[in-house]
Amino acid sequence: MSALPSTWSEPFTVPVERGKIGEIARAAGLLDPSYEREERPSAPPAFFYGAAYLFGVTWERPGDSPLGDAPIDPAALLHAEEEVRFPGAPPRAGDTLTGRTRLESVEEKTSRSSGHTLRFVRATTEFRDAAGAVVATSHTTAVQELGA
């Protein structure tokens, strides 16, 4: 594997759609009615987890992205953590974003319960608006127990 952080993936387009915001908000158990009633609701953090699966690359479908070089078996990983940060107001329905993903870090720890090695692989996806400004950054961590 090459040095981390890796290079960025090829960019992918993410349409911020009103209907998709409502669907993802419902699926995430978000009860705020504005996600479905407003003309241009803001995208909740859960939207950005789904955006990678719908429009970009994932651990399970890395394509030609740096995620394909991750030292982790997609069939044996667990999704350990998801985090989304907004440097300002979240994007709204009607916006079109450009996303790109890279591997951020690899860390190994010993499990206290099994004694096996746990490999944590962290990836970052940034989402930019039409002006090129970063409007959201998503971090995801996958873990695999080695030697199990």
DSSP file (Angstrom, degrees, kcal/mol; ACC not computed):
  #  RESIDUE AA STRUCTURE BP1 BP2  ACC     N-H-->O    O-->H-N    N-H-->O    O-->H-N    TCO  KAPPA ALPHA  PHI   PSI    X-CA   Y-CA   Z-CA
    1    1 A M              0   0    0      0, 0.0     3,-0.1     0, 0.0    69,-0.1   0.000 360.0 360.0 360.0 144.9    0.0    0.0    0.0
    2    2 A S        -     0   0    0      1,-0.2     4,-0.1    67,-0.0    67,-0.0  -0.170 360.0 -63.7 -80.9 177.8    1.2    3.5   -0.8
    3    3 A A        -     0   0    0      2,-0.1    -1,-0.2     1,-0.1     0, 0.0  -0.188  67.0 -88.3 -62.6 152.3    1.7    6.4    1.7
    4    4 A L  S    S+     0   0    0     -3,-0.1     2,-0.2     2,-0.1   100,-0.1  -0.874 104.7  46.4-113.6 149.0   -1.3    7.8    3.5
    5    5 A P  S    S-     0   0    0      0, 0.0    99,-0.2     0, 0.0     3,-0.1   0.577  91.4-145.9 -66.6 153.8   -3.3    9.9    3.1
    6    6 A S        -     0   0    0     97,-2.2    -2,-0.1     1,-0.2     2,-0.1  -0.089  25.4 -80.3 -76.8 179.2   -3.8    8.5   -0.4
    7    7 A T        -     0   0    0      1,-0.1    96,-0.4    95,-0.0    -1,-0.2  -0.355  57.6 -93.7 -71.6 165.3   -4.6   10.4   -3.6
    8    8 A W        -     0   0    0     94,-0.1    94,-0.2     1,-0.1    -1,-0.1  -0.492  36.8-114.4 -80.6 151.7   -8.2   11.4   -4.1
    9    9 A S        -     0   0    0     92,-2.4    -1,-0.1     1,-0.2    56,-0.1  -0.210  47.9 -77.3 -68.8 170.5  -10.6    9.3   -6.1
   10   10 A E        -     0   0    0      1,-0.1    91,-0.2    90,-0.1    -1,-0.2  -0.482  63.6 -96.9 -64.0 145.1  -12.0   10.6   -9.4
   11   11 A P        -     0   0    0      0, 0.0     2,-0.3     0, 0.0    89,-0.2  -0.312  39.4-161.7 -66.8 150.4  -14.8   13.1   -8.6
   12   12 A F  E     -A   99   0A   0     87,-2.3    87,-3.3    -3,-0.1     2,-0.4  -0.971  18.7-116.6-131.9 150.0  -18.4   12.0   -8.6
   13   13 A T  E     -A   98   0A   0     -2,-0.3    85,-0.2    85,-0.2    83,-0.0  -0.689  22.7-168.1 -91.4 135.2  -21.6   14.1   -8.9
   14   14 A V  E     -A   97   0A   0     83,-3.0    83,-2.8    -2,-0.4     2,-0.5  -0.913   7.0-157.5-124.6 102.1  -24.0   14.2   -6.0
   15   15 A P  E     -A   96   0A   0      0, 0.0     2,-1.3     0, 0.0    81,-0.2  -0.679  15.5-139.6 -76.8 127.3  -27.4   15.8   -6.7
   16   16 A V        -     0   0    0     79,-2.8    78,-3.2    -2,-0.5     2,-0.4  -0.740  30.6-170.5 -88.9  96.1  -29.0   16.9   -3.4
   17   17 A E     >  -     0   0    0     -2,-1.3     4,-2.3    76,-0.2     5,-0.2  -0.715  28.2-138.1 -98.1 137.5  -32.6   15.9   -4.1
   18   18 A R  H  > S+     0   0    0     -2,-0.4     4,-2.1     1,-0.2     5,-0.2   0.910 104.9  49.0 -56.7 -47.3  -35.5   16.8   -1.9
   19   19 A G  H  > S+     0   0    0      1,-0.2     4,-2.4     2,-0.2    -1,-0.2   0.893 110.9  49.8 -63.2 -39.9  -37.1   13.3   -2.1
   20   20 A K  H  > S+     0   0    0      2,-0.2     4,-2.7     1,-0.2     5,-0.3   0.878 107.8  54.4 -67.5 -37.2  -33.8   11.6   -1.2
   21   21 A I  H  X S+     0   0    0     -4,-2.3     4,-2.5     2,-0.2    -2,-0.2   0.942 110.8  46.2 -58.7 -47.1  -33.4   13.9    1.8
   22   22 A G  H  X S+     0   0    0     -4,-2.1     4,-2.3     2,-0.2    -2,-0.2   0.911 113.2  49.0 -62.4 -43.5  -36.8   12.9    3.0
   23   23 A E  H  X S+     0   0    0     -4,-2.4     4,-2.6     2,-0.2    -2,-0.2   0.934 114.4  44.3 -61.5 -47.3  -36.2    9.2    2.4
   24   24 A I  H  X S+     0   0    0     -4,-2.7     4,-2.0     2,-0.2     6,-0.2   0.887 111.6  53.4 -68.2 -38.4  -32.8    9.2    4.2
   25   25 A A  H  <>S+     0   0    0     -4,-2.5     5,-2.9    -5,-0.3     4,-0.3   0.928 111.7  46.0 -61.1 -44.5  -34.2   11.3    7.1
   26   26 A R  H ><5S+     0   0    0     -4,-2.3     3,-1.5     1,-0.2    -2,-0.2   0.936 112.0  50.7 -62.4 -46.1  -37.0    8.8    7.6
   27   27 A A  H 3<5S+     0   0    0     -4,-2.6    -1,-0.2     1,-0.3    -2,-0.2   0.829 110.7  49.6 -62.2 -31.8  -34.6    5.9    7.4
   28   28 A A  T 3<5S-     0   0    0     -4,-2.0    -1,-0.3    -5,-0.2    -2,-0.2   0.460 117.1-114.0 -86.5  -1.0  -32.4    7.5   10.0
   29   29 A G  T < 5 +     0   0    0     -3,-1.5     2,-0.6    -4,-0.3    -3,-0.2   0.736  58.8 158.8  76.8  22.5  -35.3    8.1   12.3
   30   30 A L      < -     0   0    0     -5,-2.9    -1,-0.3    -6,-0.2    -2,-0.1  -0.716  21.9-170.2 -82.6 119.8  -35.1   11.9   12.0
   31   31 A L        +     0   0    0     -2,-0.6    -1,-0.1    -3,-0.1    -5,-0.1   0.481  43.0 121.4 -93.8  -3.8  -38.5   13.3   13.0
   32   32 A D    >   -     0   0    0      1,-0.2     3,-1.4    -7,-0.1     4,-0.2  -0.471  54.3-150.9 -62.9 116.3  -38.1   16.9   12.0
   33   33 A P  T >> S+     0   0    0      0, 0.0     4,-2.1     0, 0.0     3,-1.5   0.663  84.5  80.5 -67.1 -14.8  -40.9   17.5    9.4
   34   34 A S  H 3> S+     0   0    0      1,-0.3     4,-1.6     2,-0.2   -12,-0.1   0.793  78.7  69.6 -63.4 -25.5  -38.9   20.1    7.6
   35   35 A Y  H <4 S+     0   0    0     -3,-1.4    -1,-0.3     1,-0.2   -13,-0.2   0.789 115.7  23.9 -62.5 -25.7  -37.0   17.4    5.8
   36   36 A E  H <4 S+     0   0    0     -3,-1.5    -2,-0.2    -4,-0.2    -1,-0.2   0.649 126.2  46.4-111.1 -21.3  -40.1   16.5    3.9
   37   37 A R  H  < S+     0   0    0     -4,-2.1    -3,-0.2   -15,-0.0    -2,-0.1   0.809  87.7  89.1 -96.2 -32.3  -42.2   19.7    3.9
   38   38 A E  S  < S-     0   0    0     -4,-1.6     0, 0.0    -5,-0.2     0, 0.0  -0.332  74.1-131.4 -69.8 149.7  -39.7   22.5    3.1
   39   39 A E  S    S+     0   0    0      1,-0.3    -1,-0.1    -2,-0.0   -21,-0.1   0.908 105.6  16.6 -62.8 -43.4  -39.2   23.4   -0.6
   40   40 A R  S    S-     0   0    0     54,-0.0    -1,-0.3    52,-0.0    -5,-0.1  -0.601  86.1-173.0-130.6  71.0  -35.4   23.2   -0.2
   41   41 A P        -     0   0    0      0, 0.0    52,-2.2     0, 0.0     2,-0.2  -0.269  29.8-107.1 -64.7 152.2  -34.7   21.3    3.1
   42   42 A S  B     -E   92   0B   0     50,-0.2    50,-0.3     1,-0.1    -4,-0.1  -0.492  36.2-106.9 -75.3 150.9  -31.1   21.1    4.3
   43   43 A A        -     0   0    0     48,-3.1    -1,-0.1    -2,-0.2   -25,-0.0  -0.670  32.4-135.5 -80.6 124.9  -29.4   17.7    3.9
   44   44 A P    >>  -     0   0    0      0, 0.0     3,-1.8     0, 0.0     4,-0.6  -0.353  28.6-102.2 -73.7 162.1  -29.0   15.9    7.2
   45   45 A P  H >> S+     0   0    0      0, 0.0     3,-1.4     0, 0.0     4,-0.8   0.862 121.1  64.0 -51.9 -37.3  -25.7   14.3    8.1
   46   46 A A  H 3> S+     0   0    0      1,-0.3     4,-1.9     2,-0.2     3,-0.4   0.785  89.1  69.2 -60.5 -26.1  -27.1   10.9    7.2
   47   47 A F  H <> S+     0   0    0     -3,-1.8     4,-2.1     1,-0.2    -1,-0.3   0.877  96.3  53.3 -57.0 -37.3  -27.6   12.1    3.6
   48   48 A F  H <X S+     0   0    0     -3,-1.4     4,-1.1    -4,-0.6    -1,-0.2   0.757 103.6  54.1 -77.4 -24.6  -23.8   12.1    3.2
   49   49 A Y  H  X S+     0   0    0     -4,-0.8     4,-1.0    -3,-0.4     3,-0.3   0.938 114.2  43.1 -66.0 -46.8  -23.4    8.4    4.3
   50   50 A G  H  X S+     0   0    0     -4,-1.9     4,-2.8     1,-0.2     5,-0.3   0.826 103.7  66.2 -67.4 -32.3  -26.0    7.5    1.7
   51   51 A A  H  X>S+     0   0    0     -4,-2.1     4,-3.0     1,-0.2     5,-0.9   0.891  98.9  51.6 -59.7 -40.7  -24.4    9.8   -1.0
   52   52 A A  H  X5S+     0   0    0     -4,-1.1     4,-1.1    -3,-0.3    -1,-0.2   0.911 114.1  44.2 -62.8 -41.1  -21.2    7.7   -1.1
   53   53 A Y  H  <5S+     0   0    0     -4,-1.0    -2,-0.2     1,-0.2    -1,-0.2   0.875 120.4  40.2 -70.8 -36.9  -23.3    4.5   -1.6
   54   54 A L  H  <5S+     0   0    0     -4,-2.8    -2,-0.2     1,-0.1    -3,-0.2   0.864 136.7   7.5 -80.5 -37.0  -25.6    6.0   -4.2
   55   55 A F  H  <5S+     0   0    0     -4,-3.0    -3,-0.2    -5,-0.3   -42,-0.2   0.585 122.3  34.0-124.5 -15.7  -23.2    8.1   -6.2
   56   56 A G  S  <<S-     0   0    0     -4,-1.1     2,-0.3    -5,-0.9    -4,-0.1   0.089  88.8 -56.8-119.1-136.3  -19.6    7.4   -5.2
   57   57 A V        -     0   0    0    -45,-0.0     2,-0.3     5,-0.0    -1,-0.1  -0.852  40.7-175.6-120.1 153.2  -17.4    4.7   -4.0
   58   58 A T        -     0   0    0      3,-1.3     5,-0.0    -2,-0.3     9,-0.0  -0.857  44.1 -98.8-138.1 171.3  -17.6    2.5   -0.9
   59   59 A W  S    S+     0   0    0     -2,-0.3    -1,-0.1     1,-0.2    13,-0.1   0.902 127.1  44.8 -57.1 -41.0  -15.5   -0.2    0.8
   60   60 A E  S    S+     0   0    0      1,-0.3    -1,-0.2    14,-0.1    15,-0.0   0.760 126.7  29.0 -78.3 -25.5  -17.7   -2.8   -0.9
   61   61 A R        +     0   0    0      1,-0.1    -3,-1.3    13,-0.0    -1,-0.3  -0.620  69.3 154.9-132.5  72.5  -17.6   -1.1   -4.4
   62   62 A P    >   -     0   0    0      0, 0.0     3,-2.2     0, 0.0     6,-0.3   0.711  21.6-175.9 -77.5 -18.6  -14.3    0.8   -4.6
   63   63 A G  T 3   -     0   0    0      1,-0.3     5,-0.0     4,-0.1    -6,-0.0  -0.353  69.8 -28.9  57.5-137.4  -14.0    0.8   -8.4
   64   64 A D  T 3  S+     0   0    0      3,-0.1    -1,-0.3     4,-0.0    -7,-0.0   0.248 110.8 117.9 -92.5  12.0  -10.7    2.4   -9.3
   65   65 A S  S X  S-     0   0    0     -3,-2.2     3,-1.7     1,-0.1     4,-0.3  -0.210  84.3-101.2 -76.5 167.8  -10.6    4.6   -6.2
   66   66 A P  G >  S+     0   0    0      0, 0.0     3,-1.7     0, 0.0     4,-0.3   0.715 115.5  76.2 -60.2 -20.2   -8.0    4.4   -3.5
   67   67 A L  G >  S+     0   0    0      1,-0.3     3,-1.4    -5,-0.3    -4,-0.1   0.802  83.6  66.1 -62.5 -25.9  -10.4    2.4   -1.4
   68   68 A G  G <  S+     0   0    0     -3,-1.7    -1,-0.3    -6,-0.3    -5,-0.1   0.721  99.3  51.8 -65.6 -20.7   -9.6   -0.5   -3.6
   69   69 A D  G <  S+     0   0    0     -3,-1.7    -1,-0.3    -4,-0.3    -2,-0.2   0.408  80.7 125.5 -93.4   0.1   -6.1   -0.4   -2.1
   70   70 A A    <   -     0   0    0     -3,-1.4     2,-2.3    -4,-0.3    51,-0.0  -0.359  68.8-125.5 -63.6 136.5   -7.3   -0.5    1.5
   71   71 A P  S    S+     0   0    0      0, 0.0     2,-0.3     0, 0.0    -1,-0.1  -0.358  79.0  96.8 -80.5  61.6   -5.7   -3.3    3.5
   72   72 A I  S    S-     0   0    0     -2,-2.3     5,-0.1   -13,-0.1     3,-0.1  -0.995  75.5-120.8-150.3 144.7   -9.1   -4.6    4.5
   73   73 A D    >>  -     0   0    0     -2,-0.3     3,-2.1     1,-0.2     4,-0.6  -0.792  16.5-152.7 -90.3 112.9  -11.4   -7.4    3.3
   74   74 A P  T 34 S+     0   0    0      0, 0.0     3,-0.4     0, 0.0    -1,-0.2   0.796  95.6  56.3 -56.7 -28.0  -14.8   -5.8    2.3
   75   75 A A  T 34 S+     0   0    0      1,-0.2   -15,-0.0    -3,-0.1    -2,-0.0   0.654 114.5  38.1 -77.7 -13.8  -16.5   -9.1    3.0
   76   76 A A  T <4 S+     0   0    0     -3,-2.1    69,-0.4     2,-0.0    -1,-0.2   0.308  92.7 108.6-119.5   8.2  -15.2   -9.2    6.6
   77   77 A L     <  -     0   0    0     -4,-0.6     2,-0.4    -3,-0.4    67,-0.2  -0.462  50.7-150.0 -89.4 159.9  -15.4   -5.6    7.7
   78   78 A L  E     -B  143   0A   0     65,-2.4    65,-2.6    -2,-0.1     2,-0.8  -0.971  24.7-119.6-119.9 140.7  -17.6   -3.8   10.1
   79   79 A H  E     +B  142   0A   0     -2,-0.4    63,-0.2    63,-0.2     3,-0.1  -0.732  37.7 175.2 -79.5 115.0  -18.6   -0.2    9.8
   80   80 A A  E     +     0   0A   0     61,-2.7     2,-0.3    -2,-0.8    62,-0.2   0.821  54.0   3.8 -95.8 -34.7  -17.2    1.3   13.0
   81   81 A E  E     -B  141   0A   0     60,-1.5    60,-2.5     2,-0.0     2,-0.4  -0.995  48.1-169.6-156.5 143.9  -17.8    5.0   12.8
   82   82 A E  E     +B  140   0A   0     -2,-0.3     2,-0.3    58,-0.2    58,-0.2  -0.999  14.4 173.3-133.2 136.1  -19.4    7.7   10.6
   83   83 A E  E     -B  139   0A   0     56,-2.4    56,-3.3    -2,-0.4     2,-0.4  -0.995  10.5-168.4-144.9 136.9  -18.9   11.4   11.1
   84   84 A V  E     -B  138   0A   0     -2,-0.3     2,-0.4    54,-0.2    54,-0.2  -0.992   5.5-168.5-126.9 134.3  -20.0   14.4    9.0
   85   85 A R  E     -B  137   0A   0     52,-2.7    52,-2.3    -2,-0.4    -2,-0.0  -0.964   6.8-159.5-122.9 140.2  -18.8   17.9    9.5
   86   86 A F        -     0   0    0     -2,-0.4    50,-0.2    50,-0.2    49,-0.1  -0.976   8.7-159.3-114.8 124.2  -20.2   21.1    7.9
   87   87 A P  S    S-     0   0    0      0, 0.0     2,-0.2     0, 0.0    -1,-0.1   0.651  83.2  -9.9 -75.2 -12.6  -17.9   24.1    7.8
   88   88 A G  S    S-     0   0    0     47,-0.4    -2,-0.0     1,-0.2    47,-0.0  -0.610 118.5 -18.0-151.4-148.6  -21.1   26.3    7.4
   89   89 A A  S    S-     0   0    0     -2,-0.2    -1,-0.2     1,-0.1     3,-0.1  -0.425  77.3-103.1 -66.7 143.0  -24.7   25.7    6.7
   90   90 A P        -     0   0    0      0, 0.0    -1,-0.1     0, 0.0    46,-0.1  -0.307  44.2 -92.2 -64.0 151.4  -25.5   22.2    5.3
   91   91 A P        -     0   0    0      0, 0.0   -48,-3.1     0, 0.0     2,-0.3  -0.191  44.8-138.0 -57.2 157.7  -26.2   21.9    1.6
   92   92 A R  B >   -E   42   0B   0    -50,-0.3     3,-2.2     1,-0.1   -50,-0.2  -0.788  28.6 -76.5-120.1 161.9  -29.9   22.2    0.5
   93   93 A A  T 3  S+     0   0    0    -52,-2.2   -76,-0.2    -2,-0.3     3,-0.1  -0.289 117.9  37.8 -53.8 138.3  -32.1   20.4   -1.9
   94   94 A G  T 3  S+     0   0    0    -78,-3.2    -1,-0.3     1,-0.4     2,-0.1   0.123  89.1 117.3 100.6 -18.8  -31.4   21.6   -5.4
   95   95 A D    <   -     0   0    0     -3,-2.2   -79,-2.8   -79,-0.3     2,-0.5  -0.456  54.2-147.3 -75.8 153.8  -27.7   21.9   -4.9
   96   96 A T  E     -A   15   0A   0    -81,-0.2     2,-0.3    -2,-0.1    34,-0.2  -0.994  19.4-170.1-122.2 124.6  -25.3   19.8   -6.9
   97   97 A L  E     -A   14   0A   0    -83,-2.8   -83,-3.0    -2,-0.5     2,-0.5  -0.704  18.7-138.1-111.6 161.2  -22.1   18.7   -5.2
   98   98 A T  E     -AC  13 128A   0     30,-2.3    30,-2.9    -2,-0.3     2,-0.3  -0.990  24.5-165.6-118.1 126.9  -18.9   17.1   -6.3
   99   99 A G  E     +AC  12 127A   0    -87,-3.3   -87,-2.3    -2,-0.5     2,-0.3  -0.768  11.5 177.6-110.5 156.5  -17.5   14.4   -4.1
  100  100 A R  E     - C   0 126A   0     26,-1.5    26,-2.3    -2,-0.3     2,-0.3  -0.969  12.2-151.9-154.2 149.9  -14.1   12.7   -3.9
  101  101 A T  E     + C   0 125A   0     -2,-0.3   -92,-2.4   -91,-0.2     2,-0.3  -0.893  13.3 173.6-127.3 148.5  -12.7   10.1   -1.5
  102  102 A R  E     - C   0 124A   0     22,-2.3    22,-2.6    -2,-0.3     2,-0.3  -0.989  37.9-102.9-147.7 157.6   -9.3    9.1   -0.2
  103  103 A L  E     - C   0 123A   0    -96,-0.4   -97,-2.2    -2,-0.3    20,-0.3  -0.651  34.2-177.6 -75.7 134.6   -7.8    6.7    2.4
  104  104 A E  E     -     0   0A   0     18,-3.4     2,-0.3    -2,-0.3    19,-0.2   0.837  52.9 -17.0-103.3 -45.9   -6.8    8.7    5.5
  105  105 A S  E     - C   0 122A   0     17,-1.5    17,-2.7  -101,-0.1     2,-0.4  -0.996  40.8-148.5-160.9 159.1   -5.2    6.2    7.9
  106  106 A V  E     + C   0 121A   0     -2,-0.3     2,-0.4    15,-0.2    15,-0.2  -0.998  24.5 172.6-132.6 130.6   -4.6    2.6    8.9
  107  107 A E  E     - C   0 120A   0     13,-2.5    13,-3.5    -2,-0.4     2,-0.4  -0.996  16.4-153.2-139.8 142.8   -4.2    1.7   12.5
  108  108 A E  E     + C   0 119A   0     -2,-0.4     2,-0.3    11,-0.2    11,-0.2  -0.951  16.0 172.6-119.5 140.4   -3.9   -1.7   14.3
  109  109 A K  E     - C   0 118A   0      9,-2.4     9,-3.7    -2,-0.4     2,-0.5  -0.932  33.5-111.4-136.6 159.0   -4.8   -2.4   17.9
  110  110 A T  E     - C   0 117A   0     -2,-0.3     2,-0.3     7,-0.2     7,-0.2  -0.831  32.4-122.2 -95.4 129.7   -5.1   -5.6   20.0
  111  111 A S     >  -     0   0    0      5,-3.3     4,-1.4    -2,-0.5    -1,-0.0  -0.514  11.5-150.3 -68.5 130.4   -8.6   -6.6   21.0
  112  112 A R  T  4 S+     0   0    0     -2,-0.3    -1,-0.2     1,-0.2    -2,-0.0   0.799  95.0  45.2 -70.9 -28.0   -8.8   -6.9   24.8
  113  113 A S  T  4 S+     0   0    0      1,-0.1    -1,-0.2     3,-0.1    -2,-0.0   0.902 129.5  17.9 -85.4 -41.2  -11.5   -9.5   24.5
  114  114 A S  T  4 S-     0   0    0      2,-0.2    -2,-0.2     0, 0.0     3,-0.1   0.680  87.4-131.6-104.0 -20.5  -10.1  -11.8   21.8
  115  115 A G     <  +     0   0    0     -4,-1.4    -3,-0.1     1,-0.3     2,-0.1   0.393  64.9 130.6  80.7  -4.8   -6.4  -10.9   21.7
  116  116 A H        -     0   0    0     -6,-0.1    -5,-3.3     1,-0.1     2,-0.4  -0.352  66.4-100.0 -77.1 161.5   -6.7  -10.7   17.9
  117  117 A T  E     -CD 110 146A   0     29,-0.6    29,-3.3    -7,-0.2     2,-0.5  -0.676  31.4-154.0 -81.8 133.9   -5.4   -7.7   16.0
  118  118 A L  E     -CD 109 145A   0     -9,-3.7    -9,-2.4    -2,-0.4     2,-0.6  -0.945   4.5-153.9-108.4 128.0   -8.1   -5.2   14.9
  119  119 A R  E     -CD 108 144A   0     25,-2.9    25,-2.0    -2,-0.5     2,-0.5  -0.911   6.6-163.7-105.3 121.9   -7.3   -3.2   11.8
  120  120 A F  E     -CD 107 143A   0    -13,-3.5   -13,-2.5    -2,-0.6     2,-0.5  -0.917   5.1-172.4-105.8 123.9   -9.0    0.2   11.6
  121  121 A V  E     -CD 106 142A   0     21,-2.9    21,-2.8    -2,-0.5     2,-0.4  -0.976   5.5-162.4-120.1 125.5   -9.1    1.9    8.2
  122  122 A R  E     -CD 105 141A   0    -17,-2.7   -18,-3.4    -2,-0.5   -17,-1.5  -0.901   6.3-173.7-113.4 134.7  -10.4    5.5    7.9
  123  123 A A  E     -CD 103 140A   0     17,-2.8    17,-2.4    -2,-0.4     2,-0.4  -0.908   9.9-150.1-123.7 153.1  -11.5    7.2    4.7
  124  124 A T  E     -CD 102 139A   0    -22,-2.6   -22,-2.3    -2,-0.3     2,-0.5  -0.978   6.9-169.9-124.2 135.4  -12.5   10.8    4.0
  125  125 A T  E     -CD 101 138A   0     13,-3.0    13,-3.3    -2,-0.4     2,-0.4  -0.994   8.6-161.9-121.7 127.3  -15.0   12.0    1.5
  126  126 A E  E     -CD 100 137A   0    -26,-2.3   -26,-1.5    -2,-0.5     2,-0.5  -0.878   3.6-154.0-109.3 144.9  -15.2   15.7    0.8
  127  127 A F  E     -CD  99 136A   0      9,-2.9     8,-2.9    -2,-0.4     9,-1.4  -0.969  11.2-167.0-119.5 126.5  -18.2   17.4   -0.9
  128  128 A R  E     -CD  98 134A   0    -30,-2.9   -30,-2.3    -2,-0.5     6,-0.2  -0.862  13.7-131.7-115.3 147.2  -17.8   20.6   -2.8
  129  129 A D    >   -     0   0    0      4,-2.4     3,-1.9    -2,-0.3   -32,-0.1  -0.205  43.9 -83.9 -84.4-177.1  -20.4   23.0   -4.1
  130  130 A A  T 3  S+     0   0    0      1,-0.3   -33,-0.1   -34,-0.2    -1,-0.1   0.754 130.3  55.1 -62.5 -24.8  -20.5   24.5   -7.6
  131  131 A A  T 3  S-     0   0    0      2,-0.1    -1,-0.3     1,-0.0    -3,-0.0   0.521 120.0-109.0 -84.8  -6.0  -18.1   27.3   -6.6
  132  132 A G  S <  S+     0   0    0     -3,-1.9     2,-0.3     1,-0.3    -2,-0.1   0.474  71.8 139.8  93.3   2.2  -15.6   24.7   -5.4
  133  133 A A        -     0   0    0      1,-0.1    -4,-2.4    -5,-0.0     2,-0.4  -0.599  59.7-113.7 -81.4 139.9  -16.0   25.3   -1.6
  134  134 A V  E     + D   0 128A   0     -2,-0.3    -6,-0.3    -6,-0.2     3,-0.1  -0.610  39.5 170.4 -70.7 123.0  -16.0   22.3    0.7
  135  135 A V  E     +     0   0A   0     -8,-2.9   -47,-0.4    -2,-0.4     2,-0.3   0.555  64.1  13.2-111.9 -14.8  -19.5   22.2    2.2
  136  136 A A  E     - D   0 127A   0     -9,-1.4    -9,-2.9   -50,-0.2     2,-0.4  -0.963  56.2-161.6-159.4 144.9  -19.3   18.8    3.9
  137  137 A T  E     -BD  85 126A   0    -52,-2.3   -52,-2.7    -2,-0.3     2,-0.4  -0.996  11.4-162.4-130.6 126.9  -16.7   16.3    4.9
  138  138 A S  E     -BD  84 125A   0    -13,-3.3   -13,-3.0    -2,-0.4     2,-0.4  -0.915   2.1-166.7-111.9 132.5  -17.6   12.7    5.8
  139  139 A H  E     -BD  83 124A   0    -56,-3.3   -56,-2.4    -2,-0.4     2,-0.4  -0.969   7.2-176.6-116.8 133.3  -15.2   10.4    7.7
  140  140 A T  E     -BD  82 123A   0    -17,-2.4   -17,-2.8    -2,-0.4     2,-0.5  -0.992   8.4-160.5-130.8 139.6  -15.9    6.7    7.8
  141  141 A T  E     -BD  81 122A   0    -60,-2.5   -61,-2.7    -2,-0.4   -60,-1.5  -0.976   4.7-169.4-122.2 129.0  -14.0    4.0    9.7
  142  142 A A  E     -BD  79 121A   0    -21,-2.8   -21,-2.9    -2,-0.5     2,-0.4  -0.883   7.0-160.0-112.3 148.1  -14.1    0.3    8.9
  143  143 A V  E     -BD  78 120A   0    -65,-2.6   -65,-2.4    -2,-0.3     2,-0.4  -0.978   7.5-172.2-130.5 143.1  -12.7   -2.4   11.2
  144  144 A Q  E     - D   0 119A   0    -25,-2.0   -25,-2.9    -2,-0.4     2,-0.6  -1.000  21.5-134.9-133.1 133.9  -11.6   -5.9   10.5
  145  145 A E  E >   - D   0 118A   0    -69,-0.4     3,-0.6    -2,-0.4     2,-0.3  -0.796  26.5-149.0 -85.8 120.2  -10.6   -8.5   13.1
  146  146 A L  E 3  S+ D   0 117A   0    -29,-3.3   -29,-0.6    -2,-0.6    -2,-0.0  -0.669  73.0  17.6 -91.9 143.9   -7.5  -10.3   11.8
  147  147 A G  T 3         0   0    0     -2,-0.3    -1,-0.2   -31,-0.1    -2,-0.0   0.651 360.0 360.0  75.7  15.4   -6.7  -13.9   12.6
  148  148 A A    <         0   0    0     -3,-0.6    -2,-0.1   -31,-0.1    -1,-0.1   0.478 360.0 360.0 -82.4 360.0  -10.2  -14.7   13.7
